[in-house]
Amino acid sequence: TLAPLRLLREPWNASEGNQSNATAGAGSAWCQGLNIPNELFLTLGLVSLVENLLVVAAILKNRNLHSPTYYFICCLAVSDMLVSVSNLVETLFMLLMEHGLLVIHASIVRHMDNVIDMLICSSIVSSLSFLGVIAVDRYITIFYALRYHSIMTLQRAVVTMASVWLASTISSTIFITYYRNNAILLCLIGFFLFMLVLMLVLYIHMFALARHHLCSISSQQKQPTIYRSSSLKGAITLTILLGVFFICWGPFFFHLILIVTCPTNPFCTCFFSYFNLFLILIICNSVVDPLIYVFRSQELRRTLREVVLC
C-alpha cells in the first residue's frame, strides 16, 4: 500500500535478524507508535493547501508586494503546497483503495509512491533553502540598506529562485534513486544543519545590530528608526519561521540520523514507530507558516482580506 516516505519509515542498513531482535526487545507499550487516521492527514492537507494558495494569490495581486523578499516568501509557500498536494493525493488514493473503490497494480503503486516521495523530498530541500535565502535577503536589507536594490535585483532574485528549484528537483531525484546509501542521507542531514547554523548566525548578528541602534538612535533620526523597526519586524518573523521549522522538521531529521547510526538499537526502533507523527508535524509546518505571514505583515494581511472577500 501507499505509505508516505516509505523508503525512510524503517531502516534498511540492518540485517533481518538484528532488526527483529531489536523489535522484540522494544515491545513496550510506548514503542507501538501512534495510529493516526487518514482523515487527519486529509484535513491538514486541505487546510494547508488553501492557506498557501491564499498567500500566493495575495502576493501576486498586490503590486506593493512585488519585491524579491515577497517573491521568496511566495516560493516558500509553493514549497509548503508541495507537501500538501502530495499528502492530499496520497491520502485520497489510500482511502479509495481501503474502501475497495480503486484497484491499482502493485507496480503502479510503487511508482506513485516514488513520485510522492520525490515531491516531499523536493519540498524539504526547497523549504529549507528559501528560509536561508529569505534570511540572507533580510540581512542585506539591514546591513546594506542603501545598496539593497543594487545588490538584490529582480534578475538575481529570479536566478536564485530558479537555482533553488532546480537543485531541489535534482537532489530529490538522486535521493530517491540512491536512498540506501548512507552518504546520501548524511548529505541531507548536513545540509539541514548547515542552513540552521547559517540562519542562526545571521539572526544573532541582526538582533545585535538592531539592539545597538535602538539604544543609540536620537530623536532626529525618525525615518531610519521606522525603516530599521520594519527590518527588525521582518527578522522576528523569520526567527519564528525558523523555530517552527525546527520543531516540525527536527524529529524527521533525527529519524534520519538514527537510521544511519543505530538501526537495530531498541530505543531507535521505538523512535521509528512514531514516523506518522513526524509526518503530521511536517504538514503542521505548512499550516502554520501562512498564519505567521498574515499576522506579521500588515500589507499582506490587508491584501489577503481583499482576496478572501473577492
N, C-alpha and C positions, 0 to 999 in steps of 0.2 A: 504494500500500500504506500501511498504518498506519505512522506514524513519530512517536515521542514529541516533542511540541512542534515539529512540522514547520514551524510558522509562523516559528520562530526559528532553524531549522537553517541557512538560507542568507540572506544579506542581500537585501532587496527594493529598497533605495534605490540600486541600481547598474544602469546600463544593461547589456543582454545582452553587448554588445561589450566593454565595460570589464571585466565580470566574467570573460569567457572569457580575455581577455588576462592578467588577474591570475592566473587558474588556471594558465595556460600558463607564466607567469613563476615560479610557485611549485611546480614539478613535482618537487622533490627528494623523496628517499625519506621523510624525516621529515614531509613535508606530506601524505602519503597517508592519515593518520589511523589509527585502530585498528579492527580488525574484532572487535567484541565479540559473542559468541554470545547468542542469545535465552535460552538456558538459564541464563546467569549472571543476567540480569535477573529471570528467573522465580524462581531460588533466593533471591536477595537480597530480592525482594518478599515471598516466603513467610516468610522469617526475620523481616523487619521487621514484617509483619502479626501474627505470633504474639507477638513480644515486646511490641509496643504493646498488644495485646489483654490480655496478662497484667498490664501496668501499670495499665490502666484497671480491670480486674477487681479488682486488689489495692486500689486507692484506693476503689472503691465498696464493697468488703467490710469494710474496717476503719473503724470509726466515729472512731477517733483521727485518721484522715487526712481527715475531712470538714471541711476548712478552706479558706478562699479560696486559699491557696498551693497546696495539692494539687489543688484544682479547676482552677487554671490549668495545672498540670502535666498533668492529665488531658486538658485541651483541647489542649495541645501534642502529647500522644501521639495524639490523634484526628487532628490535622493531619498527623502523620507517617503515620498509617494511610491518609489520603487519597492520599499518594504511593504507598504500597504497593499499595492497591487498584487505582488507575488503571494502575500498572505491570503488575500481575498480569493485569487484564482485557485490556490491550492486547497483552501478550506471548502470552497464550493464543490470542487471535484471530490474531495473526501466525503462530504455529506451525500452527494449524489451516488457515490459508489457504495457507501454504507447502507443506504436505503434501497439499493438494487435498481436505481433509476438510470445508471450508467455503467456499462461494461466495457472495459478497455483492456487490450492485450498487455501482458506484463512488460514487454519490451518498450511499449509506448509510455507506460507509467514511469519506467526508469529514465527515459529521455526527458519526459516532462519534469521529473524531479531534478535532473541535472540542470535544466534551463532555469527552474525556480531557484535552485541553489546558486547559480551564477548571478541571477538578479540580486539576491540577498547579499552575496559577496561584493558585488559592484556597489551596492548601497553602503556597505561598511566602509570601503575604501574612499568612495566619493564624499560621504558624510564627514568622515574624519579629515579628509583633505580640505574640504570647503570650510570647516571650522578653523583649520590652520590658516587658510587664505584670508578669511574674514579677520582673524586676529592680526595678521600682518598688515592688512589694509587699515585697520584701526590704529595700529602702531604708527604707520606712516602719517595718518591723519593728525596724530598728536605731536609727533616729534619733527615732522617735516610739513607743517601746516601750509606754509607759503608756497611750497613746491609740490603739494599733493597732486594738483591737476596735471602737472607736467610729468610726474612720476607714474601715477596710476591713470594712464589714458584709457579711453574706451577700447582702443585697439589692443593694448596689453591685457585688459580685462578679458576680452574675447579670447585671446590666445591662451590665457591662464585657464579659463573655463573649459575650452576645448581640450587642452592638455590633460586636465584632471579627468574628464570623461573618458578620453582615450586610454589613459593609464589605468583607470578603474576597470574598463572593459577587458583590456589585455591581461591585467593581473588576475582578475576573477576567472578568466578562461584558463590561465595557467594553473591557478589554484584547483579548479575542479578537475583538470586533467591529471595533475600530479599531487593530489591531496594526500596520498600515502607517504609522501616524502616529508620527513620531519623538517628538512631545510625550508620548505615552503611555509610550513606553519611558523617556524622561527622568524622568517622574514615578515610575516603578517603581524606577529606579536611585537617584533622590533619596530615596525612602522607605527604601531599603536603607541608604544612607549615613547618613541621619538617625538611624535606630534604632541603628546601630552606634556613632555618636558619643554618643548618649544613654546607652547601656548602659556604654560605656567610662568616661564621666564619673561615672556612679553608682558603678561598681565602684571606681574610683580613690578616690572620697570615702569609700566604705565601708571599704576596706582601710586608708586613712589613719587613720580613726577607730578601727578595730579595733587597729591597731598602737599607737596612743596609749594606749588603755585597757589593753592587755596589759602595757604598761610602767609604768603608774601605779596599777593596782588593788592594793589592800592585801589581806592575808590575811583580814581581817574581812568582805570582800565576796565570799563564796564563791558565793552564788546568782546575783548579776549576772554573775560570771565564767562560770558554767555557761551562762547564757542567752546572753551575747554570744559564747561559744565556739560554741554551736549556730548562732547567726546567721552567724558567720564561716564555719562549715562550709557553710551554705547559699549564701553568697556565692561560695565557692570552687567549689561545684557549678555555679552559674550561669556563672562565668567559664569553666569547662571546656566547658560547653554552648555558650557564645558562640564560643570558639575553634574547636570542632568545626564549628559552623555556618558560621563564616567560611571555614574550609578547604574545606568541602564545597560551599558555595554561591558562594564567591568567584569561581571560574572561570566559572560560569554568568553572573554579573552582569558580569564582564569581557567575556564574549562579547557581551552586550547593548551594552556601551559601544563595542566595536569595530564592531558593526553600524551604530551611529549615526555614528561618527567616521571610519572608514576601510573602507568595504565593498569597495573594489577594491584595497587595498594587498596585496602578496604575503604579507607577514607575517600580516596579518589573515586572509587566505584559508587559510593554513596552520593558524591557530588554529581556524577554523571547522570544519576537518576532524576535530577531536577532540571534537566535540559529544557523541558517545556516551559518552566518558569522563566528561564533565561530568555526564551523567545518572546514571552509575554512582556518582559522588561524592555526588549528591543522595540516592540511595537508601541509600548507606552512612551518611549522616547520620541517616536514620530507623532504621537498625540500631543505631547507637552510642548514641543518646540514651537508650533504655531501660536499657542497661547502666550508664550514668552514674547514673541514678536509683537503681538497685539497690545499687550499690557505695557511694553517698554517703549513703543514708538507711537507718539500722538498722531503723526501724519498717517502712518499705516493703519492705526485704529479708526481714524476718520474715514479713510478710503474704504476700509473693509466694511464699515457700517453702510456706506453707499452701495457697495456691491451686494450686500445681503438684502438691502431694501430695493434693489434694482434701480 
